[in-house]
Amino acid sequence: MKGKHPEDEIAALPADVQVFHVEQLTVPGLDAERCIIWMRPATAPVA
């Protein structure tokens, strides 16, 4: 889980890691941006 969308961190991931979804989250009682980054090995088959 991250704060704002971490474009720089995603760009710096190794080639064997694939980000396949970034989901914005709403956390009750927290007035801040949050997101969850869905990753998998780049060699994993796509479902």
N, C-alpha and C positions, 0 to 999 in steps of 0.2 A: 504494500500500500504506500502511496506517495501523496504528496501535497498537490501542487499544480502539475499539469501535464509535463513530465520530465523529458522534453524533446532531446536535450543535450545528452542525458544519460542513456536514452534509447539509442541514439546515434553512436554512442561509444561502446555498445555491447559487442562482444565478439561475433564473428560471422556464423558461428555454430548455434547462436541463440536467435529465435524468431519471436517477435512480439506479434501476436495475432489479434489482440483486442485490448483496448483501453476503455475502462468503464468508469464513468463519473459516479461518485458516491455521495449520498447525503447522510451525514452522521448526526443523529439527534443530539441537540445541546451543543453542537460545535459549529461556530460560524466561520468556517474555513473551507477551502477547496480540498477535496480528497479524491483520489482515483486509485483503482486497482489495475495493475498491469498484468495481463495474461501472457505468459511466455511458455515456449516449449523448445526442445532441441530442434534445430533447423532440419535435421534428417528425419523427423517424425512424419509419418504419413498423414495427409490431410483427410479428415473425416467428412 
